[in-house]
Amino acid sequence: MQALIGTGVALVTPFKKDFSVDVDALTRIVNFQIDNGIDYLVVLGTTAESATLSPDEKQLVIQTIVKANNGRLPLVLGVGGNDTAKVIHELQSRDLASFVAILSVSPYYNKPTQEGIYQHFKAIALASPKPIILYNVPGRTASNMLPATVIRLANDFDNIVAIKEAAGDLVQAMKLLQHKPEGFHVISGDDMITLPMILAGGSGVISVIGEGFPKQFSAMVRLGLARKVDEAYALHYQLADAIDLIFEQGNPAGIKEVFHILGLSENTVRLPLVNVDQTLRNRLADFTKNLALN
């Protein structure tokens, strides 16, 4: 799965002011990623506000991105949930021809044991026609998929090919890197520790900040993969404040504000999310303006 090396971005779903999906803005955002060095696109992840999209809207988002991308970059589709049977049904009923892999989040809300997490992904692995990227994000799921569980899954199922590790714990990430089987990708799901994870042996990132500042962030990742440490960290520190800013009042409210500042889309989010406040809006605008001047 060489397609998973480098910078992937978790695409937002832009909405018009009436909260409908903005197809034109989504097309602009896809082209913005491709034009500025992103390596692959992740569709219908958490950042896409997929929890508030209807089935018809999800299909519209998929169709729009596939059309806009036109085969230029690999695509990964988010297919996950806390009802194993429903995830399997979606895998078996959705057209996955345009995607190189699926991204599947560890079950949320139910708080399964490690054995429950293993059995959930075992069932998905046996049903999936596409390679699987596990997604560990304890801040959203209320349970941590431990390295031993990940390594067990990676060893037991050839089609479990990677993990998006977003626990924000560099020690945990290093344990994954130490014990993973050959060819298994450990992908950062935390923008702030992407570079140290890459330097420790990680394959790259599935990023949020990367879609707002794709040129700089993808360059940082490439430099990290090339072991050009000083140059990579110079870019990391150039972007570090923005990483804090975009998550300060929730995701994707922060990154949508960046897109609004850049003139790519409205900043509309759906309840229960709300827009960032004016103070943060001003700080994001100042950062974006200053970065453009550098």
C-alpha positions as CSV (number, residue, x, y, z in Angstrom):
1,M,0.0,0.0,0.0
2,Q,2.5,2.6,-1.2
3,A,-0.5,4.9,-1.7
4,L,-0.7,5.4,2.1
5,I,2.8,7.0,2.3
6,G,2.9,10.7,2.7
7,T,0.2,13.3,3.4
8,G,-3.5,12.3,3.3
9,V,-6.1,14.8,4.3
10,A,-9.5,14.3,5.9
11,L,-11.7,16.4,3.7
12,V,-14.4,18.6,5.1
13,T,-17.9,18.7,3.7
14,P,-18.6,22.3,2.8
15,F,-22.1,23.6,3.4
16,K,-23.9,26.5,1.9
17,K,-25.5,29.0,4.3
18,D,-28.7,27.0,4.1
19,F,-26.8,23.9,5.3
20,S,-27.0,22.1,2.0
21,V,-23.9,20.4,0.6
22,D,-21.9,22.8,-1.5
23,V,-20.7,20.8,-4.5
24,D,-18.9,23.7,-6.1
25,A,-16.9,24.4,-2.9
26,L,-16.1,20.8,-2.4
27,T,-14.7,20.6,-6.0
28,R,-12.5,23.7,-5.3
29,I,-11.2,22.1,-2.1
30,V,-10.3,18.9,-3.9
31,N,-8.4,20.8,-6.6
32,F,-6.7,22.9,-3.9
33,Q,-5.3,19.8,-2.3
34,I,-4.1,18.3,-5.6
35,D,-2.5,21.5,-6.7
36,N,-0.6,21.9,-3.5
37,G,1.1,18.5,-3.1
38,I,-1.3,16.3,-1.1
39,D,-0.7,12.6,-1.7
40,Y,-4.2,11.1,-1.0
41,L,-7.7,12.1,0.0
42,V,-9.8,10.7,2.8
43,V,-13.6,10.9,2.2
44,L,-16.3,10.9,4.8
45,G,-14.2,10.9,7.9
46,T,-15.0,12.6,11.2
47,T,-13.9,16.0,9.7
48,A,-16.5,15.6,7.0
49,E,-19.2,15.8,9.6
50,S,-20.4,12.5,8.4
51,A,-22.4,11.9,11.5
52,T,-24.8,14.6,10.3
53,L,-25.0,13.6,6.7
54,S,-27.9,11.7,5.3
55,P,-27.3,8.6,3.1
56,D,-28.2,10.7,0.0
57,E,-25.8,13.5,1.1
58,K,-23.0,10.9,1.6
59,Q,-23.5,9.6,-1.9
60,L,-23.4,13.2,-3.2
61,V,-20.1,13.9,-1.4
62,I,-18.6,10.7,-2.8
63,Q,-19.7,11.4,-6.3
64,T,-18.5,15.0,-6.2
65,I,-15.0,14.0,-4.9
66,V,-14.6,11.1,-7.3
67,K,-15.5,13.4,-10.2
68,A,-13.3,16.3,-9.1
69,N,-10.4,14.0,-8.4
70,N,-10.7,12.3,-11.8
71,G,-8.3,9.6,-10.8
72,R,-5.4,11.9,-9.9
73,L,-4.9,10.9,-6.3
74,P,-5.7,7.7,-4.4
75,L,-9.0,7.9,-2.4
76,V,-9.8,6.4,1.0
77,L,-13.4,6.1,2.3
78,G,-14.5,6.3,5.9
79,V,-16.7,3.3,6.7
80,G,-17.0,2.8,10.4
81,G,-19.3,2.8,13.3
82,N,-20.3,1.2,16.6
83,D,-22.7,-1.4,15.1
84,T,-20.6,-4.1,13.5
85,A,-23.4,-5.4,11.4
86,K,-24.2,-2.0,10.0
87,V,-20.6,-1.5,9.0
88,I,-20.5,-4.8,7.3
89,H,-23.7,-4.0,5.4
90,E,-22.3,-0.7,4.2
91,L,-19.1,-2.5,3.0
92,Q,-21.1,-5.0,1.1
93,S,-23.7,-2.6,-0.4
94,R,-21.6,0.5,-1.3
95,D,-19.7,0.8,-4.6
96,L,-16.0,0.9,-3.4
97,A,-14.5,0.8,-6.9
98,S,-13.0,4.3,-6.7
99,F,-11.2,3.7,-3.4
100,V,-7.9,2.1,-2.5
101,A,-8.8,1.4,1.1
102,I,-11.4,2.1,3.8
103,L,-10.7,4.0,7.1
104,S,-12.7,2.4,9.9
105,V,-12.9,4.0,13.4
106,S,-12.8,1.9,16.6
107,P,-16.3,1.6,18.0
108,Y,-17.4,4.6,19.9
109,Y,-20.0,5.0,22.8
110,N,-20.3,1.2,23.4
111,K,-16.8,1.2,25.1
112,P,-15.9,-2.4,24.1
113,T,-13.1,-4.4,25.7
114,Q,-9.9,-5.0,23.7
115,E,-11.3,-8.4,22.8
116,G,-14.5,-6.7,21.6
117,I,-12.5,-4.3,19.4
118,Y,-10.5,-7.2,18.0
119,Q,-13.7,-9.2,17.2
120,H,-15.3,-6.0,15.6
121,F,-12.4,-5.6,13.2
122,K,-12.1,-9.3,12.6
123,A,-15.6,-9.3,11.3
124,I,-14.9,-6.3,9.2
125,A,-11.7,-7.8,7.8
126,L,-13.6,-11.0,6.8
127,A,-16.2,-8.9,5.0
128,S,-14.3,-6.1,3.4
129,P,-13.4,-6.1,-0.3
130,K,-10.9,-3.4,0.3
131,P,-7.8,-3.0,2.5
132,I,-8.5,-1.6,5.9
133,I,-7.0,1.3,7.8
134,L,-7.8,1.1,11.5
135,Y,-8.6,4.4,13.2
136,N,-7.7,4.9,16.9
137,V,-9.0,8.2,18.3
138,P,-9.7,7.7,22.1
139,G,-10.8,11.4,22.5
140,R,-13.9,10.6,20.4
141,T,-14.5,6.9,21.0
142,A,-13.9,6.8,24.8
143,S,-11.7,3.7,24.4
144,N,-8.1,3.3,23.4
145,M,-7.2,0.5,20.9
146,L,-4.0,-0.7,22.6
147,P,-0.9,-1.5,20.6
148,A,-1.2,-5.2,21.4
149,T,-4.7,-5.3,19.9
150,V,-3.5,-3.5,16.8
151,I,-0.5,-5.8,16.3
152,R,-2.7,-8.8,16.8
153,L,-5.1,-7.6,14.1
154,A,-2.2,-6.7,11.8
155,N,-0.7,-10.2,12.1
156,D,-4.0,-12.1,11.8
157,F,-5.5,-10.3,8.7
158,D,-3.5,-9.4,5.6
159,N,-6.1,-6.9,4.5
160,I,-5.6,-4.8,7.7
161,V,-2.8,-2.7,6.3
162,A,-2.5,0.4,8.5
163,I,-3.6,2.4,11.5
164,K,-4.4,6.0,11.8
165,E,-3.1,6.5,15.3
166,A,-4.7,9.6,16.9
167,A,-4.3,9.0,20.6
168,G,-1.8,11.9,20.8
169,D,0.6,9.6,22.6
170,L,4.1,9.4,21.1
171,V,5.1,6.5,23.3
172,Q,2.1,4.5,22.2
173,A,2.9,5.3,18.6
174,M,6.5,4.1,19.1
175,K,5.3,0.8,20.5
176,L,3.3,0.3,17.4
177,L,6.3,1.1,15.2
178,Q,8.5,-1.2,17.3
179,H,6.2,-4.3,17.1
180,K,4.3,-3.9,13.8
181,P,4.7,-6.5,11.0
182,E,6.7,-5.5,8.0
183,G,4.7,-3.5,5.5
184,F,2.1,-2.3,8.0
185,H,1.7,1.5,8.0
186,V,1.5,3.6,11.2
187,I,0.0,6.8,10.1
188,S,-0.3,9.9,12.4
189,G,-3.8,11.1,13.1
190,D,-2.5,13.9,15.3
191,D,-1.0,16.9,13.3
192,M,1.2,18.1,16.2
193,I,3.2,14.9,16.5
194,T,3.2,14.0,12.8
195,L,6.8,14.8,12.3
196,P,8.3,12.9,15.3
197,M,6.1,9.9,14.4
198,I,7.5,10.0,10.8
199,L,11.1,10.3,12.1
200,A,10.4,7.3,14.4
201,G,9.4,5.2,11.4
202,G,5.8,6.3,10.6
203,S,4.5,6.4,7.0
204,G,2.9,9.9,7.1
205,V,-0.3,11.5,8.2
206,I,-4.0,11.8,7.7
207,S,-4.3,15.5,8.5
208,V,-6.7,18.3,9.2
209,I,-4.3,21.2,9.1
210,G,-2.8,19.8,5.9
211,E,-5.9,20.6,4.0
212,G,-5.9,24.2,5.0
213,F,-2.2,24.7,4.4
214,P,-1.4,21.8,2.0
215,K,1.7,23.2,0.4
216,Q,3.6,23.7,3.6
217,F,2.4,20.7,5.5
218,S,2.9,18.2,2.7
219,A,6.4,19.7,2.2
220,M,7.1,19.1,5.9
221,V,6.0,15.4,5.6
222,R,8.2,14.9,2.5
223,L,11.2,16.4,4.2
224,G,10.6,14.1,7.3
225,L,10.3,11.0,5.1
226,A,13.6,12.0,3.5
227,R,15.2,12.4,6.9
228,K,15.9,16.1,6.3
229,V,15.2,16.8,10.0
230,D,16.2,20.5,10.4
231,E,14.3,21.6,7.3
232,A,11.2,19.6,8.3
233,Y,11.2,21.0,11.8
234,A,11.4,24.6,10.4
235,L,8.1,24.0,8.6
236,H,6.6,22.2,11.7
237,Y,7.3,25.2,13.9
238,Q,6.0,27.5,11.2
239,L,2.6,25.7,11.3
240,A,2.5,24.7,15.0
241,D,0.4,27.7,16.2
242,A,-2.1,27.1,13.4
243,I,-2.5,23.5,14.6
244,D,-3.5,24.7,18.0
245,L,-5.8,27.3,16.6
246,I,-7.8,25.1,14.3
247,F,-8.6,22.7,17.1
248,E,-9.2,25.3,19.8
249,Q,-12.9,25.4,19.4
250,G,-13.5,22.1,17.7
251,N,-13.1,20.3,14.4
252,P,-14.0,21.1,11.7
253,A,-15.1,24.5,12.8
254,G,-11.5,25.7,12.8
255,I,-10.5,24.4,9.5
256,K,-13.7,25.5,7.9
257,E,-12.9,29.0,9.1
258,V,-9.5,28.7,7.3
259,F,-11.3,27.7,4.1
260,H,-13.6,30.7,4.5
261,I,-10.6,33.0,4.9
262,L,-9.0,31.5,1.8
263,G,-12.2,32.1,-0.2
264,L,-12.8,28.4,-0.9
265,S,-16.0,27.8,1.0
266,E,-18.4,29.1,3.6
267,N,-17.6,28.4,7.2
268,T,-21.0,26.8,7.9
269,V,-21.1,23.8,10.3
270,R,-24.1,21.8,11.4
271,L,-25.4,21.6,14.9
272,P,-24.4,20.5,17.4
273,L,-21.2,22.1,16.1
274,V,-21.0,25.9,16.0
275,N,-18.7,28.4,14.3
276,V,-15.6,29.7,16.0
277,D,-16.0,33.0,17.8
278,Q,-14.8,36.3,16.4
279,T,-11.6,36.4,18.5
280,L,-10.5,33.0,17.1
281,R,-11.6,34.1,13.6
282,N,-9.3,37.1,13.8
283,R,-6.4,35.0,15.0
284,L,-6.8,32.5,12.2
285,A,-7.0,35.3,9.7
286,D,-3.8,36.9,11.0
287,F,-2.0,33.6,10.9
288,T,-3.1,32.9,7.3
289,K,-2.2,36.3,6.1
290,N,1.3,36.2,7.8
291,L,2.0,32.7,6.4
292,A,1.2,33.9,2.9
293,L,3.7,36.7,3.3
294,N,6.6,34.4,4.3
